[in-house]
Amino acid sequence: MAYATDLPRAVIYDPAYRKINYPNGDVPAHYGVCSDVIIRSYRGIGIDLQKLLHEDIKANFALYPSKRIWGLSRPDTNIDHRRVPNLEVFFSRKGKVKPISKEASDYLPGDIVSWRLDNGRPHIGLVIDKKSSDNQRYLVMHNIGFGQIAEDVLFSWKITGHYSY
């Protein structure tokens, strides 16, 4: 189970395309987006989602939204793993899809949750082992523009995915 509690908060939200190493590539540590919380959390326990997602998207390109959403004709090791819709497909294929519900008790530390924000943009975060101030829900580590922070945001937007990996 991956945990993001030791990730640095001082991260500038920057979705810019950057050329990175492969495998185990990453944008500079002081930059990141919501998907980087997931990527870095798993990398911290020895799982390279960049490599794993690339191998799956390379073998199953038509199953991923890369052409439909971004007009790509082939996988790209620099960005594919940093895109929430690709992570949703990957976790649906290679992880365990868990029920989407309005019950806080269904969401456990280590679970990955994806949403569509009010503006329709995809977002993703990691449920961690700290509780909300009312002790009713676990917090979610995410980055929505204010660095990597743990917040009580589980039911703040429309949940579109719930996974364990």
C-alpha positions as CSV (number, residue, x, y, z in Angstrom):
1,M,0.0,0.0,0.0
2,A,1.4,3.4,-1.0
3,Y,1.4,6.4,1.3
4,A,2.0,10.0,0.4
5,T,2.4,11.4,3.9
6,D,6.1,12.0,3.5
7,L,5.9,13.9,0.2
8,P,7.1,17.5,0.3
9,R,4.4,20.2,0.4
10,A,6.4,22.9,-1.4
11,V,5.6,21.8,-5.0
12,I,4.7,24.3,-7.7
13,Y,1.7,23.1,-9.7
14,D,3.0,22.8,-13.2
15,P,1.3,20.6,-15.8
16,A,3.9,21.5,-18.5
17,Y,5.2,18.8,-20.8
18,R,8.7,17.9,-19.9
19,K,11.1,15.4,-21.3
20,I,12.1,13.0,-18.5
21,N,14.2,9.8,-18.1
22,Y,12.7,6.4,-18.6
23,P,12.3,4.3,-16.6
24,N,12.0,5.9,-13.2
25,G,11.7,9.4,-14.7
26,D,10.2,12.3,-12.9
27,V,9.8,16.0,-13.3
28,P,11.9,18.1,-10.9
29,A,10.8,17.4,-7.3
30,H,9.6,21.0,-6.8
31,Y,7.1,20.7,-9.7
32,G,4.1,18.5,-9.9
33,V,0.4,17.9,-10.5
34,C,-2.2,15.6,-8.9
35,S,-1.0,12.5,-10.7
36,D,2.6,13.1,-9.5
37,V,1.3,12.5,-5.9
38,I,0.3,9.0,-7.0
39,I,3.4,8.4,-9.1
40,R,5.8,9.5,-6.4
41,S,3.9,7.6,-3.6
42,Y,4.3,4.3,-5.5
43,R,7.8,5.1,-6.5
44,G,8.6,5.5,-2.8
45,I,7.7,1.8,-2.2
46,G,9.6,0.6,-5.3
47,I,6.8,0.6,-7.9
48,D,7.5,2.5,-11.1
49,L,4.1,3.4,-12.5
50,Q,5.8,5.3,-15.4
51,K,7.3,2.0,-16.6
52,L,4.3,-0.2,-15.8
53,L,1.8,2.1,-17.5
54,H,4.0,2.6,-20.5
55,E,4.3,-1.2,-21.0
56,D,0.5,-1.6,-20.8
57,I,-0.3,1.4,-23.0
58,K,2.3,0.2,-25.6
59,A,0.7,-3.2,-25.7
60,N,-2.9,-2.0,-25.5
61,F,-2.9,1.5,-27.0
62,A,-6.5,1.4,-28.2
63,L,-7.8,0.8,-24.7
64,Y,-6.3,4.2,-23.5
65,P,-7.8,7.6,-24.3
66,S,-4.5,9.0,-25.7
67,K,-5.7,9.3,-29.3
68,R,-9.3,10.4,-28.4
69,I,-8.3,13.1,-25.8
70,W,-4.9,14.2,-26.9
71,G,-4.6,13.1,-30.5
72,L,-1.6,10.9,-29.9
73,S,-0.7,8.1,-32.3
74,R,1.7,6.3,-30.0
75,P,2.7,6.1,-26.3
76,D,4.8,8.8,-24.8
77,T,7.0,7.9,-21.7
78,N,7.3,11.6,-20.8
79,I,3.6,12.2,-20.1
80,D,1.3,9.2,-20.3
81,H,1.7,8.2,-16.7
82,R,1.0,11.8,-15.6
83,R,-2.5,12.0,-17.1
84,V,-5.4,11.1,-14.9
85,P,-7.5,9.4,-17.6
86,N,-4.6,7.1,-18.4
87,L,-4.2,6.2,-14.7
88,E,-7.9,5.5,-14.5
89,V,-7.6,3.0,-17.3
90,F,-4.4,1.5,-15.9
91,F,-5.8,1.0,-12.4
92,S,-9.0,-0.4,-13.9
93,R,-7.0,-3.0,-15.8
94,K,-4.2,-3.8,-13.4
95,G,-5.5,-2.9,-10.0
96,K,-8.7,-3.6,-8.1
97,V,-11.8,-1.5,-9.0
98,K,-13.6,-0.7,-5.8
99,P,-17.2,0.5,-5.5
100,I,-17.9,4.2,-5.8
101,S,-20.2,5.1,-2.9
102,K,-21.2,8.0,-0.6
103,E,-20.1,6.0,2.5
104,A,-16.8,7.3,3.9
105,S,-16.1,3.8,5.5
106,D,-15.7,2.4,1.9
107,Y,-12.6,4.5,1.4
108,L,-9.5,3.2,3.1
109,P,-5.9,4.3,3.4
110,G,-4.0,3.4,0.3
111,D,-7.1,3.7,-1.9
112,I,-6.8,5.8,-5.1
113,V,-9.7,8.1,-5.9
114,S,-10.4,10.0,-9.1
115,W,-12.9,12.8,-9.6
116,R,-14.2,15.2,-12.2
117,L,-13.9,18.7,-10.8
118,D,-16.7,21.1,-11.2
119,N,-15.1,22.4,-14.4
120,G,-15.0,18.9,-15.8
121,R,-11.2,18.4,-15.4
122,P,-10.0,15.1,-14.0
123,H,-8.3,14.9,-10.6
124,I,-6.7,12.1,-8.6
125,G,-5.6,11.6,-5.0
126,L,-4.5,9.0,-2.4
127,V,-6.5,8.2,0.7
128,I,-4.1,8.4,3.7
129,D,-4.2,7.1,7.3
130,K,-5.2,10.5,8.9
131,K,-8.8,11.4,9.7
132,S,-10.8,14.5,9.1
133,S,-11.4,16.9,12.0
134,D,-14.8,15.3,12.7
135,N,-13.1,11.8,12.6
136,Q,-15.6,10.7,9.9
137,R,-13.4,10.3,6.9
138,Y,-9.8,9.6,6.0
139,L,-8.0,12.6,4.4
140,V,-6.8,12.6,0.8
141,M,-3.3,13.6,-0.3
142,H,-3.6,15.5,-3.5
143,N,-2.3,18.5,-5.4
144,I,-4.8,20.9,-6.9
145,G,-2.6,23.9,-7.1
146,F,-1.4,24.5,-3.5
147,G,1.2,21.8,-3.2
148,Q,0.9,18.2,-2.0
149,I,-1.5,18.5,0.9
150,A,-3.7,16.2,2.9
151,E,-7.3,17.5,3.0
152,D,-10.8,16.5,3.7
153,V,-11.9,16.4,0.0
154,L,-13.2,12.9,-0.5
155,F,-16.7,14.0,-1.4
156,S,-15.9,17.5,-2.7
157,W,-16.3,16.5,-6.3
158,K,-17.9,13.8,-8.4
159,I,-16.0,10.5,-7.8
160,T,-15.3,8.7,-11.1
161,G,-12.9,6.0,-9.9
162,H,-12.0,4.1,-6.7
163,Y,-9.1,1.7,-6.9
164,S,-6.6,-0.2,-4.9
165,Y,-3.2,-1.1,-6.3
